[in-house]
Amino acid sequence: MNVNLDRGYDSNTSRALLRELGFTSEVARKGVPAPIQAGKRWVVERTHSWMNSYGKLRRCTEKNSTVVAFYLHLAAALVTLRMLIRHGAVHYRWDQRPTTRRLK
């Protein structure tokens, strides 16, 4: 099985562990653009960035897992709604369409 890792895992320890577990690997070298994602952020990293823009999630000190799950689901719903609005604003025209791309 092949494993593709980013520059954060470029160390002798990571490479030795992968060899020990029997994986073949492609680990991006520090200072060299990654062959897989050269110039682009991963979809997961981008989504986490959007989720982190909600301050309540960044500073969540709740001990109740139900409340934490609620905040995560709420943020995911808001991110999805924002993307749908942006998609609609680009692909569908109407007379009162906002002139700015920023959603308030």
Backbone atoms as SQL, in Angstrom:
CREATE TABLE atoms (id INTEGER PRIMARY KEY, chain TEXT, resi INTEGER, resn TEXT, atom TEXT, x REAL, y REAL, z REAL);
INSERT INTO atoms VALUES
  (1, 'A', 1, 'MET', 'N', 0.845, -1.172, 0.000),
  (2, 'A', 1, 'MET', 'CA', 0.000, 0.000, 0.000),
  (3, 'A', 1, 'MET', 'C', 0.891, 1.235, 0.000),
  (4, 'A', 2, 'ASN', 'N', 0.494, 2.236, -0.797),
  (5, 'A', 2, 'ASN', 'CA', 1.266, 3.465, -0.916),
  (6, 'A', 2, 'ASN', 'C', 0.633, 4.555, -0.054),
  (7, 'A', 3, 'VAL', 'N', 1.466, 5.350, 0.619),
  (8, 'A', 3, 'VAL', 'CA', 1.014, 6.443, 1.467),
  (9, 'A', 3, 'VAL', 'C', 1.644, 7.729, 0.950),
  (10, 'A', 4, 'ASN', 'N', 0.828, 8.761, 0.740),
  (11, 'A', 4, 'ASN', 'CA', 1.322, 10.071, 0.327),
  (12, 'A', 4, 'ASN', 'C', 1.204, 11.014, 1.510),
  (13, 'A', 5, 'LEU', 'N', 2.316, 11.598, 1.917),
  (14, 'A', 5, 'LEU', 'CA', 2.325, 12.482, 3.084),
  (15, 'A', 5, 'LEU', 'C', 2.878, 13.851, 2.711),
  (16, 'A', 6, 'ASP', 'N', 2.478, 14.873, 3.469),
  (17, 'A', 6, 'ASP', 'CA', 2.983, 16.215, 3.192),
  (18, 'A', 6, 'ASP', 'C', 4.292, 16.469, 3.940),
  (19, 'A', 7, 'ARG', 'N', 4.798, 17.694, 3.802),
  (20, 'A', 7, 'ARG', 'CA', 6.121, 18.036, 4.347),
  (21, 'A', 7, 'ARG', 'C', 6.205, 17.931, 5.863),
  (22, 'A', 8, 'GLY', 'N', 5.090, 17.989, 6.555),
  (23, 'A', 8, 'GLY', 'CA', 5.096, 17.895, 8.013),
  (24, 'A', 8, 'GLY', 'C', 5.606, 16.549, 8.514),
  (25, 'A', 9, 'TYR', 'N', 5.568, 15.530, 7.674),
  (26, 'A', 9, 'TYR', 'CA', 6.004, 14.193, 8.064),
  (27, 'A', 9, 'TYR', 'C', 7.388, 13.850, 7.521),
  (28, 'A', 10, 'ASP', 'N', 8.111, 14.822, 7.019),
  (29, 'A', 10, 'ASP', 'CA', 9.431, 14.583, 6.445),
  (30, 'A', 10, 'ASP', 'C', 10.466, 14.474, 7.562),
  (31, 'A', 11, 'SER', 'N', 10.592, 13.274, 8.115),
  (32, 'A', 11, 'SER', 'CA', 11.607, 13.019, 9.143),
  (33, 'A', 11, 'SER', 'C', 12.030, 11.560, 9.064),
  (34, 'A', 12, 'ASN', 'N', 13.180, 11.275, 9.612),
  (35, 'A', 12, 'ASN', 'CA', 13.664, 9.892, 9.612),
  (36, 'A', 12, 'ASN', 'C', 12.752, 8.988, 10.424),
  (37, 'A', 13, 'THR', 'N', 12.170, 9.521, 11.497),
  (38, 'A', 13, 'THR', 'CA', 11.270, 8.724, 12.336),
  (39, 'A', 13, 'THR', 'C', 10.051, 8.267, 11.543),
  (40, 'A', 14, 'SER', 'N', 9.437, 9.196, 10.792),
  (41, 'A', 14, 'SER', 'CA', 8.256, 8.845, 9.994),
  (42, 'A', 14, 'SER', 'C', 8.601, 7.828, 8.918),
  (43, 'A', 15, 'ARG', 'N', 9.725, 8.040, 8.254),
  (44, 'A', 15, 'ARG', 'CA', 10.121, 7.114, 7.193),
  (45, 'A', 15, 'ARG', 'C', 10.431, 5.720, 7.746),
  (46, 'A', 16, 'ALA', 'N', 11.083, 5.661, 8.905),
  (47, 'A', 16, 'ALA', 'CA', 11.394, 4.365, 9.520),
  (48, 'A', 16, 'ALA', 'C', 10.115, 3.638, 9.932),
  (49, 'A', 17, 'LEU', 'N', 9.150, 4.375, 10.480),
  (50, 'A', 17, 'LEU', 'CA', 7.891, 3.757, 10.892),
  (51, 'A', 17, 'LEU', 'C', 7.136, 3.211, 9.683),
  (52, 'A', 18, 'LEU', 'N', 7.121, 3.966, 8.594),
  (53, 'A', 18, 'LEU', 'CA', 6.448, 3.479, 7.385),
  (54, 'A', 18, 'LEU', 'C', 7.110, 2.217, 6.844),
  (55, 'A', 19, 'ARG', 'N', 8.458, 2.187, 6.854),
  (56, 'A', 19, 'ARG', 'CA', 9.163, 0.971, 6.408),
  (57, 'A', 19, 'ARG', 'C', 8.846, -0.206, 7.320),
  (58, 'A', 20, 'GLU', 'N', 8.812, 0.064, 8.629),
  (59, 'A', 20, 'GLU', 'CA', 8.536, -0.998, 9.605),
  (60, 'A', 20, 'GLU', 'C', 7.133, -1.569, 9.415),
  (61, 'A', 21, 'LEU', 'N', 6.174, -0.710, 9.072),
  (62, 'A', 21, 'LEU', 'CA', 4.799, -1.163, 8.870),
  (63, 'A', 21, 'LEU', 'C', 4.569, -1.744, 7.485),
  (64, 'A', 22, 'GLY', 'N', 5.566, -1.653, 6.610),
  (65, 'A', 22, 'GLY', 'CA', 5.461, -2.265, 5.291),
  (66, 'A', 22, 'GLY', 'C', 4.800, -1.398, 4.236),
  (67, 'A', 23, 'PHE', 'N', 4.727, -0.095, 4.466),
  (68, 'A', 23, 'PHE', 'CA', 4.127, 0.814, 3.499),
  (69, 'A', 23, 'PHE', 'C', 5.199, 1.369, 2.578),
  (70, 'A', 24, 'THR', 'N', 4.847, 1.551, 1.312),
  (71, 'A', 24, 'THR', 'CA', 5.687, 2.360, 0.440),
  (72, 'A', 24, 'THR', 'C', 5.167, 3.778, 0.577),
  (73, 'A', 25, 'SER', 'N', 6.059, 4.748, 0.483),
  (74, 'A', 25, 'SER', 'CA', 5.607, 6.103, 0.766),
  (75, 'A', 25, 'SER', 'C', 6.189, 7.114, -0.196),
  (76, 'A', 26, 'GLU', 'N', 5.451, 8.191, -0.360),
  (77, 'A', 26, 'GLU', 'CA', 5.922, 9.376, -1.055),
  (78, 'A', 26, 'GLU', 'C', 5.728, 10.520, -0.078),
  (79, 'A', 27, 'VAL', 'N', 6.833, 10.965, 0.524),
  (80, 'A', 27, 'VAL', 'CA', 6.784, 12.055, 1.486),
  (81, 'A', 27, 'VAL', 'C', 7.402, 13.274, 0.827),
  (82, 'A', 28, 'ALA', 'N', 6.659, 14.376, 0.799),
  (83, 'A', 28, 'ALA', 'CA', 7.167, 15.604, 0.194),
  (84, 'A', 28, 'ALA', 'C', 8.358, 16.102, 1.006),
  (85, 'A', 29, 'ARG', 'N', 9.361, 16.585, 0.325),
  (86, 'A', 29, 'ARG', 'CA', 10.564, 17.108, 0.985),
  (87, 'A', 29, 'ARG', 'C', 10.345, 18.547, 1.407),
  (88, 'A', 30, 'LYS', 'N', 10.924, 18.922, 2.522),
  (89, 'A', 30, 'LYS', 'CA', 10.829, 20.300, 2.992),
  (90, 'A', 30, 'LYS', 'C', 11.553, 21.212, 2.010),
  (91, 'A', 31, 'GLY', 'N', 10.906, 22.312, 1.672),
  (92, 'A', 31, 'GLY', 'CA', 11.498, 23.267, 0.740),
  (93, 'A', 31, 'GLY', 'C', 11.207, 22.986, -0.717),
  (94, 'A', 32, 'VAL', 'N', 10.570, 21.853, -1.017),
  (95, 'A', 32, 'VAL', 'CA', 10.240, 21.480, -2.396),
  (96, 'A', 32, 'VAL', 'C', 8.722, 21.362, -2.489),
  (97, 'A', 33, 'PRO', 'N', 8.092, 21.920, -3.523),
  (98, 'A', 33, 'PRO', 'CA', 6.637, 21.792, -3.640),
  (99, 'A', 33, 'PRO', 'C', 6.212, 20.325, -3.692),
  (100, 'A', 34, 'ALA', 'N', 5.116, 20.036, -3.026),
  (101, 'A', 34, 'ALA', 'CA', 4.599, 18.668, -3.000),
  (102, 'A', 34, 'ALA', 'C', 4.137, 18.263, -4.395),
  (103, 'A', 35, 'PRO', 'N', 4.439, 17.035, -4.827),
  (104, 'A', 35, 'PRO', 'CA', 4.066, 16.631, -6.184),
  (105, 'A', 35, 'PRO', 'C', 2.559, 16.496, -6.372),
  (106, 'A', 36, 'ILE', 'N', 1.839, 16.190, -5.318),
  (107, 'A', 36, 'ILE', 'CA', 0.409, 15.941, -5.452),
  (108, 'A', 36, 'ILE', 'C', -0.391, 17.238, -5.403),
  (109, 'A', 37, 'GLN', 'N', -0.099, 18.103, -4.447),
  (110, 'A', 37, 'GLN', 'CA', -0.896, 19.291, -4.209),
  (111, 'A', 37, 'GLN', 'C', -0.089, 20.558, -4.457),
  (112, 'A', 38, 'ALA', 'N', 0.687, 20.612, -5.484),
  (113, 'A', 38, 'ALA', 'CA', 1.511, 21.795, -5.737),
  (114, 'A', 38, 'ALA', 'C', 0.627, 23.009, -5.983),
  (115, 'A', 39, 'GLY', 'N', 0.666, 23.950, -5.063),
  (116, 'A', 39, 'GLY', 'CA', -0.056, 25.200, -5.221),
  (117, 'A', 39, 'GLY', 'C', -1.496, 25.186, -4.767),
  (118, 'A', 40, 'LYS', 'N', -2.052, 24.082, -4.339),
  (119, 'A', 40, 'LYS', 'CA', -3.446, 24.016, -3.912),
  (120, 'A', 40, 'LYS', 'C', -3.539, 23.501, -2.482),
  (121, 'A', 41, 'ARG', 'N', -4.542, 23.959, -1.769),
  (122, 'A', 41, 'ARG', 'CA', -4.805, 23.430, -0.439),
  (123, 'A', 41, 'ARG', 'C', -5.750, 22.243, -0.572),
  (124, 'A', 42, 'TRP', 'N', -5.602, 21.298, 0.306),
  (125, 'A', 42, 'TRP', 'CA', -6.506, 20.166, 0.286),
  (126, 'A', 42, 'TRP', 'C', -7.902, 20.631, 0.643),
  (127, 'A', 43, 'VAL', 'N', -8.894, 19.935, 0.139),
  (128, 'A', 43, 'VAL', 'CA', -10.284, 20.288, 0.412),
  (129, 'A', 43, 'VAL', 'C', -10.562, 20.245, 1.909),
  (130, 'A', 44, 'VAL', 'N', -10.016, 19.257, 2.591),
  (131, 'A', 44, 'VAL', 'CA', -10.246, 19.129, 4.029),
  (132, 'A', 44, 'VAL', 'C', -9.633, 20.305, 4.777),
  (133, 'A', 45, 'GLU', 'N', -8.418, 20.705, 4.405),
  (134, 'A', 45, 'GLU', 'CA', -7.779, 21.831, 5.071),
  (135, 'A', 45, 'GLU', 'C', -8.567, 23.115, 4.840),
  (136, 'A', 46, 'ARG', 'N', -9.068, 23.305, 3.632),
  (137, 'A', 46, 'ARG', 'CA', -9.857, 24.490, 3.326),
  (138, 'A', 46, 'ARG', 'C', -11.138, 24.507, 4.154),
  (139, 'A', 47, 'THR', 'N', -11.792, 23.357, 4.261),
  (140, 'A', 47, 'THR', 'CA', -13.020, 23.274, 5.032),
  (141, 'A', 47, 'THR', 'C', -12.747, 23.537, 6.507),
  (142, 'A', 48, 'HIS', 'N', -11.654, 23.007, 7.038),
  (143, 'A', 48, 'HIS', 'CA', -11.301, 23.273, 8.433),
  (144, 'A', 48, 'HIS', 'C', -11.048, 24.759, 8.638),
  (145, 'A', 49, 'SER', 'N', -10.434, 25.397, 7.659),
  (146, 'A', 49, 'SER', 'CA', -10.199, 26.829, 7.747),
  (147, 'A', 49, 'SER', 'C', -11.526, 27.572, 7.821),
  (148, 'A', 50, 'TRP', 'N', -12.497, 27.179, 7.015),
  (149, 'A', 50, 'TRP', 'CA', -13.811, 27.820, 7.064),
  (150, 'A', 50, 'TRP', 'C', -14.467, 27.581, 8.414),
  (151, 'A', 51, 'MET', 'N', -14.347, 26.370, 8.933),
  (152, 'A', 51, 'MET', 'CA', -14.963, 26.058, 10.224),
  (153, 'A', 51, 'MET', 'C', -14.286, 26.836, 11.357),
  (154, 'A', 52, 'ASN', 'N', -12.980, 27.055, 11.245),
  (155, 'A', 52, 'ASN', 'CA', -12.265, 27.790, 12.282),
  (156, 'A', 52, 'ASN', 'C', -12.582, 29.270, 12.283),
  (157, 'A', 53, 'SER', 'N', -13.240, 29.772, 11.234),
  (158, 'A', 53, 'SER', 'CA', -13.596, 31.186, 11.224),
  (159, 'A', 53, 'SER', 'C', -14.731, 31.475, 12.200),
  (160, 'A', 54, 'TYR', 'N', -15.349, 30.459, 12.727),
  (161, 'A', 54, 'TYR', 'CA', -16.377, 30.635, 13.752),
  (162, 'A', 54, 'TYR', 'C', -15.696, 30.584, 15.116),
  (163, 'A', 55, 'GLY', 'N', -15.650, 31.734, 15.776),
  (164, 'A', 55, 'GLY', 'CA', -14.911, 31.880, 17.030),
  (165, 'A', 55, 'GLY', 'C', -15.358, 30.923, 18.119),
  (166, 'A', 56, 'LYS', 'N', -16.644, 30.606, 18.168),
  (167, 'A', 56, 'LYS', 'CA', -17.138, 29.712, 19.216),
  (168, 'A', 56, 'LYS', 'C', -16.495, 28.331, 19.092),
  (169, 'A', 57, 'LEU', 'N', -16.207, 27.902, 17.874),
  (170, 'A', 57, 'LEU', 'CA', -15.548, 26.606, 17.701),
  (171, 'A', 57, 'LEU', 'C', -14.085, 26.661, 18.118),
  (172, 'A', 58, 'ARG', 'N', -13.422, 27.781, 17.825),
  (173, 'A', 58, 'ARG', 'CA', -12.014, 27.912, 18.191),
  (174, 'A', 58, 'ARG', 'C', -11.825, 27.929, 19.698),
  (175, 'A', 59, 'ARG', 'N', -12.779, 28.568, 20.399),
  (176, 'A', 59, 'ARG', 'CA', -12.647, 28.717, 21.850),
  (177, 'A', 59, 'ARG', 'C', -13.608, 27.816, 22.602),
  (178, 'A', 60, 'CYS', 'N', -13.980, 26.711, 22.027),
  (179, 'A', 60, 'CYS', 'CA', -14.975, 25.827, 22.640),
  (180, 'A', 60, 'CYS', 'C', -14.406, 25.178, 23.895),
  (181, 'A', 61, 'THR', 'N', -15.027, 25.469, 25.026),
  (182, 'A', 61, 'THR', 'CA', -14.599, 24.884, 26.302),
  (183, 'A', 61, 'THR', 'C', -15.679, 23.987, 26.883),
  (184, 'A', 62, 'GLU', 'N', -16.644, 23.637, 26.064),
  (185, 'A', 62, 'GLU', 'CA', -17.743, 22.794, 26.528),
  (186, 'A', 62, 'GLU', 'C', -17.255, 21.395, 26.868),
  (187, 'A', 63, 'LYS', 'N', -17.815, 20.845, 27.915),
  (188, 'A', 63, 'LYS', 'CA', -17.472, 19.473, 28.297),
  (189, 'A', 63, 'LYS', 'C', -18.521, 18.481, 27.822),
  (190, 'A', 64, 'ASN', 'N', -19.683, 18.991, 27.489),
  (191, 'A', 64, 'ASN', 'CA', -20.772, 18.145, 27.026),
  (192, 'A', 64, 'ASN', 'C', -20.598, 17.903, 25.524),
  (193, 'A', 65, 'SER', 'N', -20.430, 16.654, 25.142),
  (194, 'A', 65, 'SER', 'CA', -20.167, 16.331, 23.739),
  (195, 'A', 65, 'SER', 'C', -21.354, 16.660, 22.838),
  (196, 'A', 66, 'THR', 'N', -22.558, 16.659, 23.390),
  (197, 'A', 66, 'THR', 'CA', -23.731, 16.997, 22.594),
  (198, 'A', 66, 'THR', 'C', -23.683, 18.462, 22.163),
  (199, 'A', 67, 'VAL', 'N', -23.242, 19.335, 23.054),
  (200, 'A', 67, 'VAL', 'CA', -23.141, 20.762, 22.735),
  (201, 'A', 67, 'VAL', 'C', -22.044, 20.988, 21.697),
  (202, 'A', 68, 'VAL', 'N', -20.912, 20.309, 21.847),
  (203, 'A', 68, 'VAL', 'CA', -19.815, 20.432, 20.881),
  (204, 'A', 68, 'VAL', 'C', -20.278, 19.955, 19.507),
  (205, 'A', 69, 'ALA', 'N', -20.977, 18.829, 19.470),
  (206, 'A', 69, 'ALA', 'CA', -21.493, 18.303, 18.203),
  (207, 'A', 69, 'ALA', 'C', -22.482, 19.291, 17.575),
  (208, 'A', 70, 'PHE', 'N', -23.309, 19.941, 18.409),
  (209, 'A', 70, 'PHE', 'CA', -24.246, 20.933, 17.895),
  (210, 'A', 70, 'PHE', 'C', -23.498, 22.075, 17.222),
  (211, 'A', 71, 'TYR', 'N', -22.454, 22.619, 17.872),
  (212, 'A', 71, 'TYR', 'CA', -21.688, 23.717, 17.279),
  (213, 'A', 71, 'TYR', 'C', -21.028, 23.295, 15.967),
  (214, 'A', 72, 'LEU', 'N', -20.506, 22.077, 15.909),
  (215, 'A', 72, 'LEU', 'CA', -19.890, 21.596, 14.673),
  (216, 'A', 72, 'LEU', 'C', -20.915, 21.467, 13.552),
  (217, 'A', 73, 'HIS', 'N', -22.073, 20.919, 13.870),
  (218, 'A', 73, 'HIS', 'CA', -23.119, 20.770, 12.859),
  (219, 'A', 73, 'HIS', 'C', -23.644, 22.133, 12.407),
  (220, 'A', 74, 'LEU', 'N', -23.780, 23.065, 13.338),
  (221, 'A', 74, 'LEU', 'CA', -24.240, 24.403, 12.980),
  (222, 'A', 74, 'LEU', 'C', -23.235, 25.095, 12.049),
  (223, 'A', 75, 'ALA', 'N', -21.958, 24.992, 12.370),
  (224, 'A', 75, 'ALA', 'CA', -20.929, 25.602, 11.518),
  (225, 'A', 75, 'ALA', 'C', -20.928, 24.946, 10.135),
  (226, 'A', 76, 'ALA', 'N', -21.061, 23.627, 10.081),
  (227, 'A', 76, 'ALA', 'CA', -21.093, 22.929, 8.791),
  (228, 'A', 76, 'ALA', 'C', -22.300, 23.376, 7.967),
  (229, 'A', 77, 'ALA', 'N', -23.445, 23.557, 8.633),
  (230, 'A', 77, 'ALA', 'CA', -24.640, 24.015, 7.920),
  (231, 'A', 77, 'ALA', 'C', -24.445, 25.437, 7.390),
  (232, 'A', 78, 'LEU', 'N', -23.831, 26.310, 8.182),
  (233, 'A', 78, 'LEU', 'CA', -23.598, 27.681, 7.735),
  (234, 'A', 78, 'LEU', 'C', -22.599, 27.747, 6.585),
  (235, 'A', 79, 'VAL', 'N', -21.547, 26.937, 6.659),
  (236, 'A', 79, 'VAL', 'CA', -20.565, 26.899, 5.569),
  (237, 'A', 79, 'VAL', 'C', -21.240, 26.409, 4.285),
  (238, 'A', 80, 'THR', 'N', -22.059, 25.377, 4.404),
  (239, 'A', 80, 'THR', 'CA', -22.767, 24.846, 3.239),
  (240, 'A', 80, 'THR', 'C', -23.729, 25.876, 2.662),
  (241, 'A', 81, 'LEU', 'N', -24.451, 26.564, 3.534),
  (242, 'A', 81, 'LEU', 'CA', -25.391, 27.586, 3.085),
  (243, 'A', 81, 'LEU', 'C', -24.669, 28.719, 2.372),
  (244, 'A', 82, 'ARG', 'N', -23.545, 29.166, 2.906),
  (245, 'A', 82, 'ARG', 'CA', -22.770, 30.222, 2.255),
  (246, 'A', 82, 'ARG', 'C', -22.304, 29.790, 0.867),
  (247, 'A', 83, 'MET', 'N', -21.842, 28.535, 0.747),
  (248, 'A', 83, 'MET', 'CA', -21.383, 28.048, -0.554),
  (249, 'A', 83, 'MET', 'C', -22.548, 27.961, -1.546),
  (250, 'A', 84, 'LEU', 'N', -23.718, 27.547, -1.082),
  (251, 'A', 84, 'LEU', 'CA', -24.881, 27.478, -1.976),
  (252, 'A', 84, 'LEU', 'C', -25.298, 28.865, -2.438),
  (253, 'A', 85, 'ILE', 'N', -25.264, 29.847, -1.535),
  (254, 'A', 85, 'ILE', 'CA', -25.619, 31.218, -1.907),
  (255, 'A', 85, 'ILE', 'C', -24.625, 31.750, -2.927),
  (256, 'A', 86, 'ARG', 'N', -23.335, 31.525, -2.692),
  (257, 'A', 86, 'ARG', 'CA', -22.327, 31.997, -3.644),
  (258, 'A', 86, 'ARG', 'C', -22.485, 31.331, -5.002),
  (259, 'A', 87, 'HIS', 'N', -22.748, 30.033, -4.987),
  (260, 'A', 87, 'HIS', 'CA', -22.954, 29.305, -6.242),
  (261, 'A', 87, 'HIS', 'C', -24.166, 29.870, -6.985),
  (262, 'A', 88, 'GLY', 'N', -25.236, 30.119, -6.248),
  (263, 'A', 88, 'GLY', 'CA', -26.442, 30.665, -6.856),
  (264, 'A', 88, 'GLY', 'C', -26.237, 32.069, -7.389),
  (265, 'A', 89, 'ALA', 'N', -25.452, 32.877, -6.674),
  (266, 'A', 89, 'ALA', 'CA', -25.220, 34.254, -7.104),
  (267, 'A', 89, 'ALA', 'C', -24.426, 34.300, -8.400),
  (268, 'A', 90, 'VAL', 'N', -23.583, 33.317, -8.627),
  (269, 'A', 90, 'VAL', 'CA', -22.778, 33.293, -9.845),
  (270, 'A', 90, 'VAL', 'C', -23.565, 32.694, -11.013),
  (271, 'A', 91, 'HIS', 'N', -24.346, 31.669, -10.748),
  (272, 'A', 91, 'HIS', 'CA', -24.989, 30.930, -11.834),
  (273, 'A', 91, 'HIS', 'C', -26.416, 31.371, -12.154),
  (274, 'A', 92, 'TYR', 'N', -27.064, 32.066, -11.238),
  (275, 'A', 92, 'TYR', 'CA', -28.447, 32.475, -11.464),
  (276, 'A', 92, 'TYR', 'C', -28.550, 33.979, -11.287),
  (277, 'A', 93, 'ARG', 'N', -29.186, 34.634, -12.219),
  (278, 'A', 93, 'ARG', 'CA', -29.304, 36.096, -12.188),
  (279, 'A', 93, 'ARG', 'C', -30.733, 36.485, -11.805),
  (280, 'A', 94, 'TRP', 'N', -30.856, 37.588, -11.093),
  (281, 'A', 94, 'TRP', 'CA', -32.152, 38.163, -10.796),
  (282, 'A', 94, 'TRP', 'C', -31.978, 39.675, -10.676),
  (283, 'A', 95, 'ASP', 'N', -33.080, 40.393, -10.724),
  (284, 'A', 95, 'ASP', 'CA', -33.013, 41.854, -10.789),
  (285, 'A', 95, 'ASP', 'C', -32.394, 42.482, -9.548),
  (286, 'A', 96, 'GLN', 'N', -32.705, 41.986, -8.387),
  (287, 'A', 96, 'GLN', 'CA', -32.196, 42.566, -7.144),
  (288, 'A', 96, 'GLN', 'C', -30.924, 41.872, -6.664),
  (289, 'A', 97, 'ARG', 'N', -30.179, 41.296, -7.568),
  (290, 'A', 97, 'ARG', 'CA', -28.959, 40.567, -7.193),
  (291, 'A', 97, 'ARG', 'C', -27.954, 41.518, -6.556),
  (292, 'A', 98, 'PRO', 'N', -27.352, 41.146, -5.420),
  (293, 'A', 98, 'PRO', 'CA', -26.355, 42.015, -4.793),
  (294, 'A', 98, 'PRO', 'C', -25.157, 42.215, -5.711),
  (295, 'A', 99, 'THR', 'N', -24.582, 43.399, -5.674),
  (296, 'A', 99, 'THR', 'CA', -23.440, 43.681, -6.530),
  (297, 'A', 99, 'THR', 'C', -22.128, 43.234, -5.908),
  (298, 'A', 100, 'THR', 'N', -22.110, 43.006, -4.613),
  (299, 'A', 100, 'THR', 'CA', -20.876, 42.606, -3.936),
  (300, 'A', 100, 'THR', 'C', -20.858, 41.089, -3.745),
  (301, 'A', 101, 'ARG', 'N', -19.655, 40.493, -3.752),
  (302, 'A', 101, 'ARG', 'CA', -19.538, 39.051, -3.520),
  (303, 'A', 101, 'ARG', 'C', -19.556, 38.728, -2.039),
  (304, 'A', 102, 'ARG', 'N', -19.326, 39.746, -1.203),
  (305, 'A', 102, 'ARG', 'CA', -19.275, 39.530, 0.253),
  (306, 'A', 102, 'ARG', 'C', -20.669, 39.276, 0.779),
  (307, 'A', 103, 'LEU', 'N', -20.815, 38.232, 1.558),
  (308, 'A', 103, 'LEU', 'CA', -22.105, 37.917, 2.173),
  (309, 'A', 103, 'LEU', 'C', -22.158, 38.536, 3.567),
  (310, 'A', 104, 'LYS', 'N', -23.192, 39.244, 3.834),
  (311, 'A', 104, 'LYS', 'CA', -23.281, 39.933, 5.131),
  (312, 'A', 104, 'LYS', 'C', -24.154, 39.165, 6.075);
